Amino acid sequence: MLVKPANRVAPQYRLGARAQSASTIKEALHIAGLDGEVKVSDYAVNATVMTEEGVSTISVLDKFMTYRQTATDLVPLGVVGKRYVPIQDVEAFDFLNLLVDESGANFDSVGTLAGGKRTYVSIEMPSTITIANDSTQMYLFASNSHDGSTAFNVGVTPVRLACTNQIRRVVRSAPAKISLKHTSGLKGKVAQVQETLGLIYKYQDAFEQEVYELLNADFSSTDYEKLVETIVPINYDMDTKTKITTSETMRGDLLNLWNAPTQDGIRGSKYAAFNAVAEYADWFKPVRGGNDKEVMRAERILTGAGDELKTKALALL
């Protein structure tokens, strides 16, 4: 059963707190309860193991735990080397204050990914892009890790308002994400703002051009059926019965989305074909494992972990 867009919760709100009332990053982090200091344990991490002699404790040399200290609790975040120095979120995201002031954008939400190991901040950019009466809202996502697993990143994510699809993959000619160096001082933060705004402006220009081209390219129902058959292949002689059933269900959902109300205004174009696939990838592709599947889906959407299908479809359009 297809879930209507009106019943969908944007992934950044599913994973974090709305921060539209914040005027500074410090206020936004406080709203989300993420203003506690991130620290590194004083002693090496210990692991408990079962041996033939019973339970033993092993100290993992040169490995320490990062944790966030809140007013009421200590939250473990990850395991790092002895030279790791945590970058506090209020410091890492401080340049966003300048970006918001300069661009007219607004803080949107603050939350965590990967069990708290990464903090993200979403910014709603001031302009909505409308092409042929179809509107897309641009967001900026910045993320900071506390386990040494990823760089400090900022990325642009366009969200099509008719279906809340995240469609950053529609742009092939400009990067959607960059890594920034941690820096201090006004000069360094101004440089971060300039680099980020450069990313946004280049991406938006490429987005408008590529969406316009896809919207003006006719794509029939027969063309779409062939696309679905290509991205969801079925070998009735070699595939297992379970795989055939799963693939047939996936094809059925994709074909239903081609005729869904979310296609109004773009129907019969390559852009409609891409969005039907994107809507499936974001909102209908099954989520496996874990107890809270909606949280897992939200994280998959926000991180782009499920974008492979979108990329495959776009390559064929």
Secondary structure by P-SEA (a helix, b strand, c coil): ccccccccccccccccccccccccaaaaaaaaccccbbbbbcccbbbbbbccccbbbbbbccbbbbbbbccccccccccccccbbbbbccccccaaaaaaaacccccccccccccccbbbbbbbccbbbbcccbbbbbbbbbbbbcccccccbbbbbbbcccccccccccccccccbbbbcccccaaaaaaaaaaaaaaaaaaaaaaaaaaaaaaaccccaaaaaaaaaaacccccccccaaaaaaaaaaaaaaaaaaaccccccccccaaaaaaaaaaaacccccccccccaaaaaaaaaaacccaaaaaaaaaac
